[in-house]
Amino acid sequence: VVSSPWQVTYKQLTLVLTGQGDGTDTIDASTLGFNKILGCTPAQLSTDATYRSAAPSYDGSKLFLYSHAVTTDADRPKPIAVTATIRLTVWGT
């Protein structure tokens, strides 16, 4: 529970990923300097060609990435592994 907005930290991050972002190869909150991730923006790829949706795990311990370009409906809501340089803003405690 966040009792004060002063307890929330915002970071604009550039991440160089090599297959992270899914449920197996995770982007952990502690790696990003947080105890718990509360929210984030979409992630812009360095090529500016596209973006990835991003969201914290239910418990805030991980950051997941998603792609709307996945062609199989059953797989679209699942986190994906990304190999790219991305930029996004993450906030948490």
N, C-alpha and C positions, 0 to 999 in steps of 0.2 A: 504494500500500500504506500503510495506516495502522498505524504502529508503536506508537502509544499512544492510549488513549481520550481523552486531553487534547487531541489534535489534531482531534477532531470537535466541530463547532459545531452547536447546535440553535437553531432560530429558529421562533417562532410568528408566522406571517405573515398579514396580511389583504391580499389582492390584488384590485384592481378591474380586471377583464378586459373587453376589448372584442373578442372573437373570437380569443383566444389559447388555446393548449393542444394544438393538433393538430400534425401534422408540418410544416405550412407556416408558420403563425404561432406560433412557439415561445416558451416561457418559458425563457429561458436561465439556466444556473447563475450566470453572471457578473452578470446583472441582479438576482438574489436575494442576491448577495454571497458566492457560493461559487466555488471552482475546480472542484469536482466534487460532485455530489449523490449521496449514498450511499443515502438512503431518505426516506420521507415517510409521513404519515398520509393517510387519505381527506380530501377537501376538503368542508367544510360550507358550503352556500350561505347567504347572509345572510337569506334568507327562511325558513330552517329547514324548507322544504318538502321538500328532498331533498339528496343529496350526490353528489359525483363521486369515483370512484376515481382515484387518482393514482399515478404511478410514474416514477422517473427513466429516462432513455434508457439503453441498454446501456452507453454510455461515460460516463454521468453528466453530460453537458454540457447536458441539457435536462430539463424536467419535462413529462410528458404527462398529460392528463386523459382519463378514459373515462366513458361512460354505459352503465348496464345497461338503460336504457329504449330503446335503439336497437332498432328492430323487425326489421331484417334481420340474420339470423345471420352473414352474410359480413362485415357492417360492424361488428358488436358489438365485436370485439377491436381496432378501429382507434381511435387517439386522435381526440378531437373538439375543435372550437373552442367556447369557452365565453364568453358575454357575461353576466357576473354578478360580484357581490362574493363572494369565498370566503375561508375561513380554514382553514389547515392548518399542521402542523408539519413542517419540512424539516430534515434533518441532512446534513452533508457537511463537506468540508475547504476 
